[in-house]
Amino acid sequence: KLVHGNKAITSLALDPSGARVISGGIDYDLKLWDFAGMDPSLRSFRKIRPCESHVLNHLEYSTTGDKILVVAGNAQPKVLDRDGGEIFECVKGDQYVLDQSRNKGHTAAGSCGAWHPKIKSEFLTCAADATLRLWLVEDNGRKTKQVIKCKSRKNGLRTN
């Protein structure tokens, strides 16, 4: 039995090879588990807090398994290496800019993210600011490649 902690787990991801699993939860902790190196105590080999005091909403390994996308309750998704070291943190947008397509990053809590299945240097995130943002790894999270704004069918205004 793998035990993350006393609080609820909000995200779980298995690497493409099936050798590692990561778990994240309401306790703000991300735990890395390596099945090959695990002893009978079944403890994780590393425990980190990648986003300080923010709930980890979504975790995902890249298609190659060398990077981890972390989307937390803040507006700045992070990319970690396979062992939990930070590669970069995406920039936060300016909450006073009304047109989200002119913003550099998200302005509200992130909710989900995904790596591009074919282009290993791209990932997509979505947040409560009603935007989807396509990021490039080589830009180190300083700007977005594309912004998709969600609008309501009823009145054409931004959805909440």
Secondary structure, 3 states (H helix, E strand, C coil): CCCCCCCCEEEEEECCCCCEEEEEECCCCEEEEECCCCCCCCCCCEEECCCCCCCEEEEEECCCCCEEEEEECCCCCEEEECCCCEEEECCCCCCCCCCHHHCCCCCCCEEEEEECCCCCCEEEEEECCCEEEEEEHHHCCCCEEEEEECECCCCCCECC
